Structures are given as structure tokens and as C-alpha cells.
Amino acid sequence: MILAMAENLKPYMTSLRREFHRYPEVSGKEYRTCGRIAEELERAGIPYERTGETGIVGTIRGSRPGRTVALRADMDALSVQELTEAPYRSQVPGVMHACGHDGHMAALLGAANILMQMRGELCGNVRLFFEPAEETGGSLEQFEKAGWLEGLDGCFAIHIWSGLPVGKISCEAGARMAATDLFQLTVRGKGGHASMPHEGVDALVAACAVVMNLQTIVSRELSPLDAAVVTIGKMTAGQRFNTIADEAVLEGNLRSFDAKVREGYLEQIRRIGENTARAFRAECEVSLYRKGTPALVITEEAAAFTKRCIKKLFGAESIAALPPVMGGEDFAAFIEKAGGSFAFVGGGFADSSKNFPHHHGMFDIDEDSLRIGASLYAQYALDFCSGE
């Protein structure tokens, strides 16, 4: 029944996904997107409330007592210039849905319509979380402050994944996505004329050495069996081509699955930064260190439950093993608070030449993943709320 309903709703979900894709909005600015979701919830007869400026929560009440589950879809787009020639390509210069969030919203709205049609079979309550600003750390605090985490027995989310063929779904136990932390190092030297480097202290040269030496954290300070990433994504230094830079600012991020690895990062980047800069007569300090989302970890019980839902809908052959991903996902914090599960839903095209990584300007998804995602959202809610 769920699959048939999802098939009937596929044109609806496809149209919504393409509309969201045409009019993307960056983190915290999802005003039009939030308004359209509110319209669709009203059309389906689902009561809702706003959270913060752009978050929204719909509530579906079942006909019988049962548990309460939250289904989450993220809403924000990225500051990426779209490079595709799709008829539904972004109409906003420099902004696009390059991570599948447009598909998540469309699939959750599809699932909402399915659940409304099946309210006679639904036990308990389903909360529909449409979450803004996932790409910049997420909105857990605003949902929690508004009381939407109270009384939750669990939560569930999907991520449409271009690296997994459409029709395949992955939900493995263990760490699935990495913890993500941010840092900034400021290297200070002494400015001067480029023709007289001996009279200055070149912060840019010192910063370059710091960048290279930070890579030894992964290669020489951690076990070869530990998965970790230390990346400097931005360096700002100097004022002119013929001056010695008096300051350089490095901005980077840290990824890990293991809590011990994560806890060791701050001391490592401080020690390496300070001592490397000192070798060049410069100084270095950690001017910013912010812990981001934790690692997304699925328990054996949660993974097994999700797989039962997948098998019920699509058969055991649809389950695929996907290695852990070093990308971050703020839904990890929701799971830490309320328990729950997470699944990668294949969005890759049969023609592999059309598959591009997430956050790439050519990113797109096979839209049959919307039908699959909506079905899984709905099945998970029905089975979880009834205690199956």
C-alpha cells in the first residue's frame, strides 16, 4: 500500500523537488522554502508551528495510542554555483541545492501525505521536522527550546546519496558520519619590504610551514587504523605583492569518528602551530576552536529495525553496505538526544557519467529516490510508533 501511494505521489514530489531546486536559499535564510512547506502542510490538513525564523514542525496524530517519532528533512542550500543545464537548475546566482536537501523536503512531504491517508492505522504521533541551517551546524537548539524534543521516543532521517545507486539503501550500525570541528590559527610576524626580507618576519612563509606540519597529525600522531582528517581550507595573508606579510590566518576543519581522536586535536594543532612558527621567528595562536556536530552513530538495535523496514518495502536485495562517510551530519545531535536511526538512500543515476559528488556544481539526483525516501519515512514511522 505504501509503495503504491508513493508511486502515485511521485509527480507531486518531483514537482516540489524541482521548485525547491530552482529557488534555493542558504542557511538561516530559508524564508520562501519555509512558506512553501507551510502551504503544503495546510493543503494536507496537517497542523504546524514555526520554530525560529525558518524552521517548521508539522504534527500528525494517529487514531490509536502509541509512541512519538520525529522525521527530519533539512532545508538549506549551499553557496555553490550550479553548472548543470537541467531545466530546473537554480535561478539564484551562486546558490544551489548541491547536497540533496531539496529531495529530502519533497520526500518528507510525500511521506506526510501517505501518513495522513493511513491515519487509521497510525499509532501515536509523528512530528515532521523541517530543519534550517543544517550546513552551518543545524537547528537542534531551537527545536529543543521550543519543546519539540519533549516526549520523543525516537527520530529518523534520510540522506539521498549520489554515490549509491538508486534503489539501494544503506543503514549500518556504528559510526556512519564524522564529528566535525572548526578552528582558526593566527600567525604573526613582522612586516617589511619584499626586497629586504631579513628585516621582517614573514608570517606567510611561517603559515605555509604550519599548514604542512599539521598534516603530520594524521600521518604520524594517530594510529594508522584511526580515520581522521585535518584540512586547512583557507589562508589569508599579506597586503601587497611587494611586502612581507605581518599576519596570516588559517581556517580549517577536523574530522573524526573516535572521541579520543577528537579530544586530542586542540593540543596537537596548538603545539604544532606554536613550535613551527617559532622556528621562523613568528608566533602562532589558536584564535578560534569550535566543536561542531558529533559523530553520527547508529546502534545495532536501531540499524536492525531500519533494515526490517527496508526489507518490508523493497526486499533484502535493496540493502547495500556503504563505508562510513567523513562528511558531517547534525542529525547526530538529534540521535544523541532522542535516539533513532539514519539511512543513506541511493540517488545515483544508472549512467555513472551523470553522478557527481555532493557539494559539486554538477550535482543532481535520480528522482526515483523521492519515491523510495518517502516510502521509507512512512514505513519507519508506522512501525516505530506501533512498537513493532
N, C-alpha and C positions, 0 to 999 in steps of 0.2 A: 504493500500500500504506500509506504513512504517513498519508495523509488518511483512509483507511478506519479505520485504528486509532484516530486521533484522534477520529473521529466516534463510534466505539464507546465511547471513554473520556469522552465529553462529560458524561454523567450523573455519573461519578466526579469529574471536575474541578469541575463545578458544585457538587456537594455539599461538596467540600473548600473551595472558594472561599467559600461561604456560611457554613461553620463558622468559617473564619478571620475572616470579616467580623463574625460575631456576637460573637466573643471577641478583640477587638483588644488589642494590647499595645504600649506606647510603646517608644521606642528604648532598647536595652540591657536591657529587661525582658521579652523575648520567650520566657519560660520555657515556658508552655503550648504556644505555637506551635512551638518547637523540639522539644518532646516529641512532638507530633503528626507532625511531619515525620520524626522518627526512627522512629516506628511505621510510617509509610507506606513508608519505605525498607526496613525489615525485612520488611514484607509482600511487597515486590517482590524480595526477595533481594539487595538492594544493600548492601554493606558501607559503613560510615560512621564518621566520627570527629567529636567535638565540637571546636570552637575557641572559646576564651574561655568565657564563661558561657552564651551563647545561639547561637553560630554552629555550623554543621554542614556537613560536606563528605561527599558520597557519591561512590563511585568505581565506574564501570562499565568493565570491561576487555573489549576486543574479542577476537575469535578470531584476528586476524591482526595483525602489526606495523603501526604507523602513528604518526601524530602524537598529541599530547595537547592537548585543548581543555578550557577551563573554561566552563560555562554558569552564569550568575548569576541568582538571584532575590533581591530584597530582602524583608525580613520585617516591618519595623516599621510601626506605625500612627501616627496624629497626635493631638495634643491638640485635637481638634475635636469639637464636639457634633453628633451625627448628627441631621438634620432630616427624613430620608425616613420613609416609613411602610412600607418594604419588610418582608416577613415575616422576612427575615434581618438586619434592622437591628441595630446594635450594642447589646449588652446591658451595656456598660460606660459609665457616665455620663461625658461629656466626652472620650471617646476613640473614634475610628473610623478605618477604612481609607478615607481620603479621597484616596488617590493611586494606587490600583490594585495595591498590593503583594500584597494577598490573591489577586488574579488571577495575578500573576507566580509566586507559590509554587505555586498549583494547576496552572498551565500547565507549570511545570518538572517537577512530579511526574508529570504526564501524559506529558511527553516522556521521563522516566526509564523509565516502563513501556513506551513504544514502543521505546526503545533496548534494553531488556532482551529484548524479543521479537525484535529484529533483531540480536542479538549475533553471529550467524553471519556477518553482512555488515559488522559494525563492525570497522574497523581502528584500532589504537591504543587510547587511553583517553579517557574522558570524566569530568571532575570536576564534580560538581554543587555549586555554591557557594550555600548559603542564608545570606545576609548580614544580620546585625542592624545596627541603628543607622544605616541609610543616611541618614535625615533629619537626623542630627546630625553628619555628616561621614564616616560609613562605617567599615568594619572592615578596610581593606586591611592595616594593620599586623599585626593578629592572624592573618590568613591567611598573610601573609609570614613572620611569626615562627615559625609552625607548619610552614613549609616547603612550603606548598601552591602557591606560585608557582614553585617549582623544577621545571624540566623542562617547563614550559608552553610550547606553541608559539603559543598564541593564546587569546582569550576572546571570549565573546559574551553579550549581554543584550538583553532587550526592555523596552519601556515601553508598556503599554496606555494609549492616549491618547484622552481623551474628545472632543478637538477634531478627530478624524479618524474618518470613518465606518467602521463595522465592515466588514471585507472589504478595506480599503485598508491598505497598509503603506508606510512611508517609510524609506529609508536613503540619504541623500545624502552625498556627500563634503564635507569641510570642517568648520568649526565648527558643531556641532549644538546644544550646550547651553553655557551660560556658566560662566566661572570665578566663584566666589562667595567673597567675603571679608567678615569681620565687623569692626566697630570700635565703640569707645565713647569719647565725649568727655565730659569733666567740666568744667563751667563753674562757677567760684567767684566769689562776690560777698561782700556784707556784709549780714547780716540786720538786721531792724528792724521797727518798727511800720508797718502798711499806711497809717496816716494821716500818716506822716512819711517819704515815700519818699526825700526829699532827704538824709536821714541814713544811708541804706543804699545798697547797690549791688545792684540787682535781677538776680540770676542767671537768673531765669526769663525776663525780658524779653530779656536778652542771648542766652540759649539760643534763643529764638524767632527772633532775627535770624540766629543761626548756621544754624539749620535752613533758612531761606530762602536765605541766601547760598551754602550748599553746593549748591543746585540749579544755580548758575551754572557748576559744573564741567562738567556735560553741555552746557549751553546756550552757554557762552562760552569754555571752555578746551579742549574737544575738537573735533575736526573734525566737521562735520555728517554725515560719512559713517561715523563710528565709532558702533557700537552700545554703549551704556553705560547703567547705572542707578545712581543714588545715592539710597538710601531711608533715611530715619530712621523706624524702626518703633515706637520707644518713647521717651518722655521722662518722667523722674521729677523732680519739683521741688516745693519748698515743704512746709510742715508744717501750716499753718492758712490759712483764708480771709483773715485779717486780719494776716498777717505778710509781710514781704519775704523772698523765698527767698534763702538764702545759698548754695545749691548746686543745680545741675541736672545730670542725667546723661542724655545722648543715646545711644541704641543704634541702630546702623544696619547696612546691608549694601551691598556694592558688587558690581556685575555687569559682566562684560566678556568679549569674545571675543579681543581682541588683547592680547598680552603687554605691549606698550609702554603701552597704556592702563592696564593693571593695575598696572604698576610705578610709574606716576605718581600714583596715588591717595593714598598716605600723605602725600607732601609737600603735596598740594593741600588735603586736609582739615585738616592741621595749620596751614598758613598761613592759610587762610580762618577757621578756628576761633579762632586766637590773635588775629588782627587785628580780626575782628569783635567779639570780646569786649572787646578793649582800647578800642574806640570807646565802650563802655558802662561803662568803668572796671572791668571784670571781667577775669578770667583764664580761659584755656581750655587744656586739655592733652589729648592723645590718651592715655587711660588704658588702652586695650586696642586692639590691632590684630592680628588673626589671619587668616592666609591659609587659605582653605578649599580646596575642590576646584578643580582646574584646569579649563579649558575642555575639553569633550568634542569631540575632533577625529577624524574618520574619513578615512583615506587614500583616494585614488582606487581603489587596488587592493582594499582591504577593502570599499568600497561596491559595487564591481563584482561581487565574489564573492557578497556578500549578495544582491544583486539577481538573480544567477543562481539562487540557492536559491529565492528568492521566485517567479521565473518558472516554475521546475520544478514547484513546488507549485500555484500559483494563476494562472499566466499573466501576461503583461506588463501586462494591464489592471488588475491589482491594485496596481501600483506607483503611489504618489502622491507629489507633491512637497510637503513641509511646510517652511515657513520655519524658520530657526533659532529656538530657544526660549531665553529669558533665564533660565529656571529652571536650577538646578544639578543635577549628577548625579555621585556619587562614583565611578561606574564609569569615569569619565575617568581616574582614577588607575590603575585596573587596566590600561586600554589603554596608558597611558604605560609601565607596567612590562613588559607581556607582549605588546602588540599585540592587535588584534582589531577587533570591529565592534559596532554597536548599531543597533537598529531600533525605530521607533515603530509599534506595531500598533494599528490603529483599534479603538476601543471605543465609538464614538459610536452612539447609537440613531438609527433611521430617523426617529423622531418627535423633531425637534430641540428641542421644549419640555422633553424629559427630559434634555438634555445640560447639565451644569453644569461649571464649571472645577474642576481639581484643587485640593484643599485646601478645598473648599466643603462645607458640611454636607449639601447635597443631591446630592453626587457619587455616581454609580453608573456601571456599565459594561454594555454589551450582552455577555452571557456567551458568545455565539458567538466572541468574541475569544479565549476559552480554547482552543478547538479550533485556531484559527489560530496562536496563540502556541506551543502545544505542537508543532504540525507544523513550524513554522519552527525552533524549538530543535532538534528531532530531525534535520531535513534538514541544517541547518548543521553539526551535529556529524558526521554520516555523511560529508558531502562534504569537510569540512575535514580530518578525521582520515585520510581516504584520499588526500589531496593533490590532489583534483580541481580 
